[in-house]
Amino acid sequence: MPGGGGGGSRRGRRNRVLVPQARVGLDSLKMEAAQALGVQTPADGYYGFIAARETGALGGYMVKNMIASAEAQLSSQLGGQMSGR
């Protein structure tokens, strides 16, 4: 979530995007998750005033979708290898 979380000195180190090119996709996934869960997203991008339960639900939803996407990608890659034998 934008702005990180936690307090003080941890702020800059949390929720760092490891692949900067993925920022737009992750933000899009976050908005999709918020819409699906009925969480109002803050206009300024600061999630500090949203309940931890809601932000946790957003993160869980995002992880669930990322895992499903990775599984589908692996399945299609392995399916192509298996049919090529």
C-alpha positions in Angstrom: 0.0 0.0 0.0 1.3 3.5 -0.7 3.1 5.2 2.1 4.2 1.9 3.7 3.0 1.1 7.1 4.2 0.8 10.6 5.8 3.6 12.4 8.8 5.8 12.2 12.0 4.3 10.9 10.3 1.3 9.2 8.2 3.5 6.9 10.7 3.5 4.0 11.6 -0.2 4.1 8.1 -1.8 4.0 6.1 -2.8 1.0 8.9 -2.0 -1.4 8.3 -3.1 -5.0 11.1 -5.3 -6.1 10.4 -4.8 -9.8 9.7 -1.0 -10.4 7.9 -1.8 -13.7 5.3 -3.8 -11.8 4.1 -0.7 -9.8 1.2 0.1 -12.2 0.0 -3.5 -12.3 0.2 -3.8 -8.5 -1.8 -0.6 -8.1 -4.4 -1.8 -10.6 -4.6 -5.2 -8.7 -5.1 -3.3 -5.4 -7.9 -1.2 -6.9 -9.6 -4.3 -8.3 -9.3 -6.0 -4.9 -10.7 -3.0 -3.1 -13.7 -2.8 -5.5 -14.4 -6.6 -5.1 -14.3 -6.3 -1.3 -16.2 -3.1 -1.1 -13.3 -1.2 0.5 -13.4 2.6 -0.1 -10.0 3.6 -1.5 -8.6 6.9 -0.3 -8.3 9.6 -3.0 -4.9 10.6 -1.7 -3.5 7.1 -1.7 -2.9 7.1 2.1 -4.3 3.9 3.7 -3.4 4.9 7.3 -7.0 5.6 8.2 -8.4 2.4 6.8 -8.9 -0.4 9.4 -6.2 -3.1 9.5 -8.9 -5.7 8.9 -9.7 -4.1 5.6 -6.1 -3.6 4.5 -5.4 -7.2 5.5 -8.3 -8.4 3.4 -7.0 -6.4 0.4 -3.5 -7.9 0.8 -5.0 -11.4 1.2 -7.1 -11.0 -1.9 -4.2 -9.7 -3.9 -2.0 -12.6 -2.8 -4.7 -15.1 -3.6 -5.1 -13.7 -7.2 -1.3 -13.5 -7.7 -1.0 -17.2 -6.7 -3.8 -18.2 -9.0 -2.2 -16.3 -11.9 1.2 -17.9 -11.2 -0.4 -21.4 -11.0 -2.2 -20.8 -14.3 1.1 -19.6 -15.9 3.0 -22.6 -14.6 0.2 -24.9 -15.7 0.3 -23.6 -19.3 4.1 -23.8 -19.4 4.1 -27.3 -18.1 1.2 -28.3 -20.4 3.2 -27.1 -23.4 6.3 -29.1 -22.3 4.2 -32.2 -21.7 2.5 -32.1 -25.1 5.8 -31.5 -26.9 7.1 -35.0 -25.8 
